[in-house]
Amino acid sequence: MFEVIVHEVPGQELEVEVFDKDPDQDDFLGRVKVDLDIVRKARVVDDWFNLRDVPSGSVHLRLEWLSLLSSADRLTEVIQKNQNLTSKTADPPSAAILAIYLDQARELPMRKGNKDPSPMVQISIQDTTKESKTCYGTNSPVWEDAFTFFIQDPRKQDIDIQVKDDDRALSLGSLTIPLTRLLANPELTMDQWFQLDNSGSASRIFAKIVLRVLWLSDDATPTTPSPRPLAPGSGMGQGGITSELNPTGPGGLAKPQPTRPQHTTPDPDFATEGVLRIHLVEAQNLIAKDNFMGGMVKGKSDPYVKIRVAGITYRSHTIKENLNPTWNELYEVILTQLPGQEIQFELFDKDIDQDDFLGRFKLNLRDIISAQFIDMWYTLNDVKSGRVHLVLEWLPRVSDLPRLEQILQYQTQQSYQNKVVPSAAVLFVYVERAHGLSLKKSGKEPKVGAEILLKNVSHKTKICERATSPRWDEAFYFLVRDPRDETLTVKLSHSWGQSLGSLTLPLREVLAEPGLELDRWLNLDGALPESQITTEGRAQDLGYSAGDLRQRNTFLTSDANTASQVKLTVGYSTEESRLFITVPRLQDGADPYVSFILLPDKKATTKRRTATKKRDLNPEFNERFDFDFSLEESIQRRLDLSVKNSVSFMSRERELIGKLQLDLDQIDLKAGVTQWYDLVAETN
């Protein structure tokens, strides 16, 4: 018995190879390949599979696709079932999987001589130990590493975390977490700071820990396995499921009908992705890392930004010797709307040896999707000063051809430092199958792969083994600058070598289809007359321009009509374990700014202030401030806020516009609140 964690990516296969064990070199006895999408849909496949590339032989496999439950209600039942199963492996099947996202640590102990350590982490569960990367020369490391473990009985197992210096000898702290703590938590999840044992008094580590119970659905009952093949070559001969012996196929799946379908049948999630547009505008008041004369003379920094989202990292260009840089760079990424996705921003000072850290912050994709358009300053965390100006857009997709001309006209008016032209549309391509391809020169069936190209972007399907009518069932997407002038190309080949035909499709043909959707069989060039491929192409405009979204954004529309008011958003992010306060805008002021402190705070560590808006009676700040407090700590705080005019000491204008005091225990911080508050003039 074997267990493996699989991501639901189209085109994945399970490959089983059989060998004869010999003292010198093992002999090949055949192989089997199974499309995991079949297993996912059937839940249980229990059947004989003929071996490929050999005259005879078959293998009996039972494949189970397990669901992940976020509740412990069925855990006891799962463990009892597993104990009744027998296999030649010593251990019973796993009852759950555990995912640990190791984020960062703070205030770890220093090495001898007050030197910074180079921390790494060892995470152990029973006999399995996994190690993080090493963060060199810091006592506040950021790992951002993920680990997974199979768990047999979470009622009896613990997570052991050891934080060590890179020599593995010096311990910097430890932590033991019984998995029973997870079983008592909602969604079987812990996302928080943990105090380290055998470490400094302020030493702590932040991790997200998720447990999921492995459940085989009650209705996942396979058909009776086919009888073992008796004669060589019985069944399909060239490999695959023994369909002649089991007419219904694995897990009771019906065999394909001999007639070719006229349209594709993509997954319901096909073409549901959205586009996030990130405009990195500028930064202000960054810390100076390039100092001179031992720090006596303050210098500058050479800042750049790293943006991480959905496993993709973007990096801005470096601006030399500037603490208030302007980048004006644009990035676009296609994203699936999965819960909990974050966009991470980190700033660094470019150096010859090692780049210095200038601050970081994270944004939740859900908040951007909800707002559609955000134009805001974000305060940098883990540094003394600095903030970044971003414009973020979640672009709705519409099948509206008349609107395309308006979008293209708007895009041509935009200019960015990194030479990116905003996309006007997104193209979704579903490559299902081909039919009637030619044989190889040797007379054998080809191993067919399809390459899909649009301008300088290329995607490849899996290679289908030995077939003149291959089936891929794979989806791809492309950002399109101008669909009127671009062409999609599909190339079919044997193992990316011998050409089997190609297809050229101008996107204007897709634009001419109802609903901007083309779904049919298409003839291949450079192939047999009967060679065809069936694909579905959907073009969708990236709906609203920034100007349209700006008018619809709640942060940028005023619903107040009285003077001396401030608009605030106050809330608590349970995913980030942070209290956040956003100052979108103000009414009344000359050269105003907003400052505040969270009481009680004797050392003024929570004191913050916005930038000053010169000669603006209704300024927009759009600045967000984050605080690493627990929800309990946040509720105990009182917001003491002042709005002031920035005036010289010679001026007779009043400095204080008004004050606001707000007890945070009067607010539903988890839900968050955005509203206008009246400012009160200070009285003696």
Secondary structure as UniProt FT lines:
FT   TURN            10..11
FT   STRAND          13..20
FT   STRAND          27..35
FT   HELIX           36..42
FT   STRAND          44..50
FT   STRAND          58..64
FT   STRAND          67..69
FT   TURN            73..74
FT   HELIX           75..83
FT   STRAND          96..106
FT   TURN            112..114
FT   STRAND          119..125
FT   TURN            126..127
FT   STRAND          128..131
FT   STRAND          142..151
FT   TURN            154..156
FT   STRAND          158..165
FT   TURN            166..167
FT   STRAND          171..178
FT   HELIX           179..183
FT   HELIX           186..188
FT   STRAND          189..195
FT   TURN            201..202
FT   STRAND          204..215
FT   TURN            218..219
FT   TURN            232..233
FT   TURN            235..236
FT   STRAND          240..241
FT   TURN            243..245
FT   TURN            247..248
FT   HELIX           250..252
FT   TURN            268..271
FT   STRAND          274..284
FT   STRAND          290..292
FT   HELIX           293..295
FT   STRAND          297..300
FT   STRAND          303..309
FT   TURN            310..311
FT   STRAND          312..315
FT   STRAND          326..335
FT   TURN            339..340
FT   STRAND          342..349
FT   STRAND          356..364
FT   HELIX           365..371
FT   STRAND          373..379
FT   STRAND          387..395
FT   STRAND          397..398
FT   HELIX           401..412
FT   TURN            417..418
FT   STRAND          425..435
FT   TURN            441..442
FT   STRAND          448..454
FT   TURN            455..456
FT   STRAND          457..460
FT   STRAND          471..480
FT   TURN            483..485
FT   STRAND          487..494
FT   TURN            495..497
FT   STRAND          498..506
FT   HELIX           507..511
FT   HELIX           514..516
FT   STRAND          517..523
FT   TURN            529..530
FT   STRAND          532..542
FT   HELIX           546..552
FT   HELIX           554..556
FT   STRAND          565..573
FT   TURN            574..577
FT   STRAND          578..587
FT   STRAND          592..599
FT   TURN            602..603
FT   TURN            605..606
FT   STRAND          608..609
FT   TURN            614..615
FT   STRAND          620..627
FT   HELIX           631..635
FT   STRAND          638..645
FT   TURN            649..650
FT   STRAND          656..663
FT   HELIX           664..666
FT   TURN            669..671
FT   STRAND          673..678
//
